[in-house]
Amino acid sequence: MKKFFATLAVTAMLCLGTVNAMAQQTEAQAADEQTTEQVAQEQPATVDQSAAEQNEEGGIVALHKTLKTKFIEGGAGFMAATLLCLVFGLALCIERIIYLSLSKTNTKALLANVEKALKNGGVEEALKVCRETRGPVASIFYQGLSRYNEGVDVVEKTVASYGGVQMGLLEKNLSWISLFISIAPSLGFLGTIIGMIEAFDKIQQVGDISATVVAGGIKVALLTTLLGLIIAIVLQIFYNYILSLIEGLVNDMEDSSISLLDLVVEYDAANKQ
C-alpha cells in the first residue's frame, strides 16, 4: 500500500513537472510570436512612413512643375502682369494690417489715466499722458485738450475735425488695394480675349476647324482668367478684413471722444466752482 502511494506521488510529481515544462515552453513560444508580430508591424509602419514622406515630397515637386507649366502656357506677359497685382496688393494689405494693429489703444485705460491726470495735474498733465500714448485716439485727445483754453465748444469741434483726419489716415492706400482687386480679373479677361483671337487666327490659317487648335487656344485663354479671379478673391478677403479693423478703430474713436468731452465738461465745471 505504501509502495502504491509512493508510486502515485512520484507519478504526480512527474506530471506536474511535465505540465510546468510544457507551460514554460508555450509561454516562450507565445513571447517569440508576439515579438515577431511587433517587428512585423513596426517594419511596415516604418516603410509606410517613408513612403508617405516620399509621396509628400513628390506631390510638392509635381505641384510646382504643374504651376510652372500652367504659368508658361497662359502666356508669360499677361500671367506676370496679373501676378504683379497680387504682389503689390498683398504688400499694401500687410502694411495696412500692421499699421492698424499698432493703432489699437486701450481706450478704457487711456480715459482713466486722462481723468486721473486732470484731477491731479490739470490739462498739462493730461496732455503729457496723451503724448506718451500711441494711437489715433490719443492723438485726438491731445488735439482736443490743447484747445481747452479756447472753450469747451472749440474742444468739441477740434475733436470732431481731427477725428476725420485720423479716419483718413486709417483708410490710406485702400483705394490702391481696391484698384488691384479690379485690375487682376480685368487683365485675366483681356488675356482670354487675346487668346481667343489667336485661336481664331490659327483656325483661319489652317482653313479648317481643328479640335486641337481650338482647345489649345481656349485653354491658354482661360488660364489668365483663372489666375485673375484667384488673385481678386485673395485680395478681397484681405480688403474686407482691413475694413473690419478700421470699423472697430472708428467705433473706439467715436466712443472715447464722447467720453473725453464728458471729462472736459466735468473738469471745466469743477474749475468754475
Buried (B, 14 or more C-beta within 10 A) or exposed (E): EEEEEEEEEEEEEEEEEEEEEEEEEEEEEEEEEEEEEEEEEEEEEEEEEEEEEEEEEEEEEEEEEEEEEBBEEBBEEBBEBBBBBBEBBBBBBEEBBEBBEEBBBEBEEBBEBBBEBBBEEEBEBBBBBBEEBEBBBBBBBBBBBBBBEEEBEEBBBBBBEBBEEBBEEBBEBBEBBBBBBEBBBBBBBBBBEBBBEBBBEBBEEEEEEEEEBBEBBBBBBBBBBBBBBBBBEBBBEBBEBBEEBBEEBBEBBBEBBEBBBEBBEEBEEEEEE
